[in-house]
């Protein structure tokens, strides 16, 4: 049947894209029992990850070096863990740099995109201060792209809320605090956060969003997207905070939200060419695409699985 052949081809292409992300991203860390039980067939070791990073250089000028990080690679790790920080000395040697590399700015572990490195300590401090000052002036030096399940009610706007860490069972979760008190803010138990968003395109209940955080808080973008009732595709941690009744989305409090892998409707799963069993391997579709530096912007293209998803959903790449 022609339709069946087309679905099989989409499925093969999807698994090729997602498989590479799974091998080179979420499973980059040293394998444990949980990873083996989840079915990761092949994990990248330090040498393979190093080669991956060498080939991901998108900008090199003076003391500055910019990489396009795959999702799943942590910036910092415990001794013996595979992380970007642990690979920096070897990366410096392979790239022929004389001085030690420092991380200036990088996306969270599960995000893909730009990592800005510097081989000059003073340049590192100067740029970090530049990003801090830019946010204080109301500027947005970092621009992300995200594929969301759901379309925001407004084409553009801001998400502003307090965020804090909360222990839920054996997991630490970031939860919204809509009206934080002055004492909790002063103690830094809660931080006021803000993200500006814009819908770049929307088709069939999914959207490509531009996200510009003005503040920095772990997992801020994922939580803010759930408050928009549009969780990121591949968000297996916070997407369950958005429930549906008769097709209408609503926000579930962290205490009442179930803990589960992201649930997608059958039509969307079919569009992506995946079986329900393959959804666990779907990587998070949040990508740090642009950083504005004093000399101008530096950009990194989204990874192959991200572009494959856009094509499957019929979303323009922008």
C-alpha positions as CSV (number, residue, x, y, z in Angstrom):
1,X,0.0,0.0,0.0
2,X,1.4,3.4,-0.9
3,X,0.2,5.0,2.4
4,X,1.9,2.3,4.4
5,X,5.1,2.7,2.5
6,X,5.1,6.4,3.1
7,X,4.5,5.9,6.8
8,X,7.3,3.4,7.0
9,X,9.7,5.9,5.3
10,X,8.7,8.7,7.6
11,X,9.2,6.3,10.5
12,X,12.7,5.3,9.3
13,X,13.7,9.0,8.8
14,X,12.3,10.0,12.2
15,X,14.2,7.2,14.0
16,X,17.4,8.1,12.1
17,X,17.1,11.7,13.3
18,X,15.9,10.8,16.8
19,X,18.3,7.9,17.1
20,X,21.3,10.2,16.4
21,X,20.0,12.6,19.0
22,X,19.4,9.8,21.5
23,X,23.0,8.4,21.0
24,X,24.6,11.8,20.9
25,X,22.5,13.6,23.4
26,X,20.3,12.4,26.2
27,X,22.4,9.2,26.6
28,X,25.7,11.0,26.6
29,X,26.2,10.6,30.3
30,X,27.8,7.4,31.7
31,X,25.2,4.6,31.5
32,X,23.4,3.5,34.6
33,X,20.7,0.9,35.2
34,X,18.0,3.4,34.4
35,X,19.5,4.2,31.0
36,X,20.0,0.5,30.1
37,X,16.4,-0.3,31.2
38,X,15.1,2.6,29.0
39,X,16.6,0.8,26.0
40,X,19.5,3.0,25.0
41,X,21.4,0.7,22.6
42,X,24.5,2.7,22.1
43,X,26.1,5.4,24.2
44,X,28.8,7.8,23.0
45,X,32.1,7.7,24.9
46,X,34.5,10.6,25.5
47,X,36.4,10.2,22.2
48,X,33.2,10.1,20.1
49,X,31.7,13.0,22.0
50,X,35.0,15.0,21.5
51,X,34.9,14.4,17.8
52,X,31.2,15.5,17.8
53,X,32.2,18.8,19.5
54,X,35.1,19.4,17.2
55,X,32.8,19.2,14.3
56,X,30.2,21.5,15.9
57,X,32.3,24.7,15.9
58,X,30.2,27.6,14.4
59,X,32.4,30.6,15.3
60,X,36.0,31.1,16.1
61,X,37.6,34.5,16.5
62,X,40.4,35.6,18.8
63,X,39.8,34.2,22.2
64,X,36.2,33.3,21.5
65,X,34.9,29.9,20.4
66,X,31.3,28.9,19.8
67,X,30.0,25.3,19.6
68,X,26.6,23.9,18.6
69,X,25.9,21.6,21.6
70,X,23.7,18.5,21.2
71,X,20.9,18.0,23.7
72,X,21.7,15.9,26.7
73,X,25.3,16.9,27.2
74,X,25.7,18.5,30.7
75,X,28.0,21.5,31.1
76,X,29.2,20.4,34.5
77,X,29.3,16.9,36.0
78,X,30.5,15.0,39.0
79,X,34.1,13.6,38.8
80,X,34.2,10.8,36.3
81,X,31.0,11.9,34.5
82,X,31.0,12.8,30.9
83,X,30.4,16.6,30.6
84,X,31.5,19.5,28.5
85,X,33.7,20.8,31.3
86,X,35.5,17.5,31.6
87,X,36.2,17.5,27.8
88,X,37.5,21.1,27.6
89,X,41.2,20.3,28.1
90,X,41.1,17.7,25.3
91,X,39.1,20.0,23.1
92,X,41.7,22.7,23.6
93,X,44.5,20.4,22.5
94,X,42.6,19.1,19.5
95,X,41.8,22.6,18.3
96,X,45.4,23.7,18.9
97,X,44.6,26.4,21.5
98,X,47.4,27.4,23.9
99,X,45.3,28.7,26.8
100,X,42.7,27.0,28.9
101,X,39.0,27.2,27.8
102,X,36.3,28.7,30.0
103,X,32.5,28.4,29.6
104,X,31.0,31.9,29.1
105,X,27.4,30.9,28.4
106,X,25.7,27.6,27.6
107,X,22.2,26.2,27.4
108,X,20.8,23.7,30.0
109,X,21.7,20.0,29.7
110,X,18.5,19.0,27.8
111,X,18.6,21.9,25.4
112,X,20.7,22.0,22.2
113,X,22.4,25.1,20.8
114,X,25.1,27.6,21.3
115,X,27.9,27.2,23.9
116,X,30.2,30.2,24.1
117,X,33.8,29.5,25.2
118,X,36.7,31.7,25.8
119,X,40.5,31.1,26.1
120,X,41.0,34.4,28.0
121,X,39.9,34.8,31.6
122,X,39.4,38.5,31.3
123,X,37.3,38.1,28.1
124,X,35.2,35.5,29.9
125,X,34.4,37.9,32.8
126,X,33.8,40.8,30.5
127,X,31.3,38.8,28.4
128,X,29.5,37.4,31.4
129,X,29.1,41.0,32.7
130,X,27.9,42.1,29.3
131,X,25.1,39.5,29.4
132,X,24.1,40.5,32.9
133,X,24.1,44.2,32.0
134,X,22.0,43.5,28.9
135,X,19.3,41.8,30.9
136,X,19.3,44.6,33.5
137,X,18.8,47.1,30.6
138,X,15.8,45.1,29.4
139,X,17.6,43.6,26.5
140,X,17.4,39.9,25.4
141,X,20.8,38.6,24.4
142,X,19.7,35.0,24.0
143,X,17.2,33.7,21.4
144,X,15.8,30.2,21.5
145,X,13.6,28.2,19.2
146,X,11.0,25.7,20.5
147,X,8.5,23.4,18.9
148,X,5.4,23.3,21.1
149,X,2.4,21.0,21.4
150,X,-0.3,23.6,21.3
151,X,-0.5,27.2,20.0
152,X,-0.5,30.2,22.4
153,X,-3.7,32.2,22.4
154,X,-1.7,35.4,21.6
155,X,0.8,35.7,18.8
156,X,3.3,37.3,21.1
157,X,3.6,38.3,24.7
158,X,5.5,37.7,28.0
159,X,5.4,35.1,30.7
160,X,6.2,36.5,34.1
161,X,6.1,34.5,37.3
162,X,8.1,33.6,40.3
163,X,9.9,30.2,40.2
164,X,11.3,28.0,42.9
165,X,12.6,24.5,43.5
166,X,10.3,22.1,45.2
167,X,10.9,18.5,46.2
168,X,8.2,16.1,44.9
169,X,8.8,12.6,46.0
170,X,12.3,11.6,44.8
171,X,12.4,14.5,42.2
172,X,13.3,18.2,42.5
173,X,10.9,20.2,40.3
174,X,10.7,23.9,39.3
175,X,7.3,25.2,40.2
176,X,5.6,28.6,39.5
177,X,4.9,31.0,42.3
178,X,2.4,33.6,40.8
179,X,2.7,36.1,43.6
180,X,5.9,35.6,45.6
181,X,6.3,37.5,48.9
182,X,9.0,40.0,49.5
183,X,10.6,37.8,52.2
184,X,10.8,34.8,49.9
185,X,12.4,37.0,47.2
186,X,14.8,38.5,49.6
187,X,15.8,35.1,50.9
188,X,16.2,34.0,47.2
189,X,13.8,31.1,47.8
190,X,11.9,32.4,44.8
191,X,13.1,34.3,41.8
192,X,11.0,36.5,39.6
193,X,11.4,35.3,36.0
194,X,10.4,36.7,32.6
195,X,10.4,35.2,29.0
196,X,9.3,37.0,25.9
197,X,7.7,34.8,23.2
198,X,6.6,35.1,19.6
199,X,4.8,32.6,17.4
200,X,6.8,32.2,14.2
201,X,4.5,29.7,12.6
202,X,1.6,27.3,13.6
203,X,0.1,24.3,11.9
204,X,-2.3,21.7,13.1
205,X,-2.1,22.4,16.8
206,X,1.7,22.7,16.9
207,X,3.8,25.8,16.8
208,X,7.4,27.1,16.3
209,X,8.1,29.7,18.9
210,X,10.8,32.2,19.4
211,X,11.7,32.5,23.1
212,X,13.9,35.3,24.7
213,X,14.4,34.9,28.4
214,X,15.3,38.0,30.3
215,X,16.1,36.1,33.4
216,X,18.1,32.9,34.0
217,X,16.6,30.1,36.1
218,X,17.0,26.3,35.6
219,X,14.3,24.8,33.3
220,X,12.6,28.3,33.1
221,X,11.6,27.9,29.5
222,X,10.0,24.5,30.0
223,X,7.9,25.8,32.9
224,X,7.0,29.0,31.2
225,X,5.7,27.0,28.1
226,X,3.5,24.9,30.4
227,X,2.0,28.2,31.7
228,X,1.2,29.1,28.1
229,X,-0.5,25.7,28.0
230,X,1.9,24.8,25.1
231,X,4.6,22.4,26.5
232,X,7.7,21.8,24.4
233,X,7.8,18.7,22.2
234,X,9.9,16.1,24.0
235,X,9.4,17.6,27.4
236,X,9.0,14.4,29.5
237,X,9.3,16.3,32.8
238,X,6.8,19.2,32.7
239,X,4.4,18.5,29.9
240,X,2.1,16.5,32.2
241,X,1.3,19.8,33.9
242,X,-0.9,20.6,31.0
243,X,-4.2,18.6,31.0
244,X,-7.1,18.5,28.6
245,X,-10.9,18.3,29.1
246,X,-13.0,18.0,25.9
247,X,-9.9,19.1,23.9
248,X,-9.4,22.3,26.0
249,X,-6.0,22.7,27.8
250,X,-5.7,23.7,31.4
251,X,-2.8,23.9,33.9
252,X,-2.4,21.2,36.5
253,X,-0.7,22.2,39.8
254,X,2.6,20.3,40.3
255,X,1.0,18.4,43.2
256,X,-1.8,17.0,41.1
257,X,0.1,16.5,37.8
258,X,0.9,12.9,37.0
259,X,4.6,11.9,36.4
260,X,4.9,10.4,33.0
261,X,6.5,10.5,29.6
262,X,4.9,13.1,27.3
263,X,1.6,11.9,25.9
264,X,0.8,12.9,22.3
265,X,-2.4,12.3,20.3
266,X,-2.4,9.6,17.6
267,X,-2.6,12.0,14.7
268,X,0.6,13.9,15.9
269,X,2.4,10.6,16.5
270,X,1.5,9.5,13.0
271,X,2.7,12.9,11.5
272,X,6.1,12.4,13.3
273,X,6.3,8.8,11.9
274,X,6.7,7.3,15.4
275,X,5.2,4.4,17.2
276,X,4.0,5.0,20.8
277,X,6.9,3.0,22.1
278,X,9.4,5.4,20.4
279,X,8.0,8.5,22.1
280,X,10.3,8.0,25.1
281,X,13.3,8.7,22.9
282,X,11.9,12.0,21.6
283,X,14.4,14.7,22.6
284,X,13.5,18.1,23.9
285,X,12.8,20.6,21.1
286,X,14.3,23.7,22.7
287,X,17.4,25.1,20.9
288,X,19.6,28.1,21.7
289,X,19.9,29.6,18.2
290,X,21.4,33.1,18.7
291,X,23.6,35.0,21.2
292,X,24.1,38.7,20.7
293,X,27.7,39.7,21.5
294,X,29.3,43.2,21.6
295,X,30.6,42.6,18.1
296,X,27.3,41.2,16.8
297,X,25.2,38.0,16.8
298,X,26.4,34.4,16.7
299,X,24.0,31.8,15.4
300,X,23.8,28.0,15.4
301,X,21.4,26.0,13.2
302,X,19.0,23.6,14.9
303,X,20.0,19.9,15.0
304,X,18.8,17.4,12.4
305,X,16.0,15.9,14.5
306,X,14.6,19.5,15.1
307,X,14.5,20.3,11.4
308,X,13.0,16.8,10.6
309,X,10.2,17.6,13.1
310,X,9.5,20.9,11.4
311,X,9.3,19.2,8.0
312,X,7.0,16.5,9.3
313,X,4.6,19.1,10.9
314,X,4.8,21.4,7.9
315,X,6.2,24.3,10.0
316,X,8.5,26.7,8.1
317,X,12.1,26.6,9.4
318,X,12.6,30.4,9.6
